Amino acid sequence: MIMTITTRLRSRLPVLLSLLASAAGAAEQAAPATGNTFIVGGGLATGARYSGSDQNMVAPVIVLDYSTPGGFFASTLRGLGYGSQAGPFSYSAALGYRGERKEKNEKGLFGNSGSSQLKGMGDIKGNASALLGIGYAIVPGLNVSLSTDLPLSQRDNGKTLQAGISGQLYAEGKENISLGLSAGFGDSKYGQTYYGVTARQAANSRFKAYQAGSGLYEVNAMLTWAHQIDARWSVTTIVAANRLVKDAAKSPLAERKTAPTAAVYASYNY
């Protein structure tokens, strides 16, 4: 199985967008390998407005995912890159985008973004990222993976590493159900940018000063159900939970440590 990597294309629903990237990759792999594949889809997603927020939001899901048998892909969810495999091993590299975090509510074409609860914290600018990943199929239907998000711009946003394991729970006829578990690690810049509060920010916001360090910051669990309507059409439903841990959980920005996320979308495979 060609592993898909975590791509955070927008700041809202970051965990769920990661899950959708995996689902898009799985749908691409299910297509015939004899020609180029183009998947078009749409639906709705719901989740926290930002990591640690106790506010929920709903946003549209737009899937445009093009791939070739040679490994090239261009996707609204996975970024622009290349992926391939050698036996049970897989690898992937892409250029992606990690979205900004606004200190105010903003309405846009793809729903609201930002939160007025962050007033005084300042905006976190988005950055271009190098997205690198490797995977290994232990047995058919059971995979482990590592992926990194390395900022190419706005490098103070910090680096992350995701370690995950996914397994197929049920596959019969038109139904496919899988479970995935993952853990996220960040460097000190990432921890301070997204969960820390500087003295200046504390003076301008409702949060107290806080120094967040590096290391494990989140764990995730996701359940994916894919229903194949026919050879081209499918419907995917994702239910997930994200839990902040260690320094991230102790942050004054973590007003909700465990956040549910969900999405449902239909897709057509050309």
DAPE-V388121 format. One record per run of one state. SS is the DSSP state (helix for helix, strand for strand, loop for the rest). FROM is the first residue (numbers start at 1). TO is the last residue. Records with the same first field share a line. If there is no record, write none. Layout:
SS=FROM-TO + FROM-TO
This chain:
loop=1-13 + 31-36 + 49-55 + 68-71 + 76-78 + 87-88 + 99-100 + 102-105 + 109-110 + 114-115 + 119-123 + 125-126 + 140-141 + 152-154 + 158-159 + 173-174 + 187-187 + 196-196 + 198-198 + 205-209 + 211-214 + 229-232 + 245-245 + 251-257 + 270-270
helix=14-30 + 116-118 + 155-157 + 188-195 + 199-204 + 246-250
strand=37-48 + 56-67 + 72-75 + 79-86 + 89-98 + 101-101 + 106-108 + 111-113 + 124-124 + 127-139 + 142-151 + 160-172 + 175-186 + 197-197 + 210-210 + 215-228 + 233-244 + 258-269
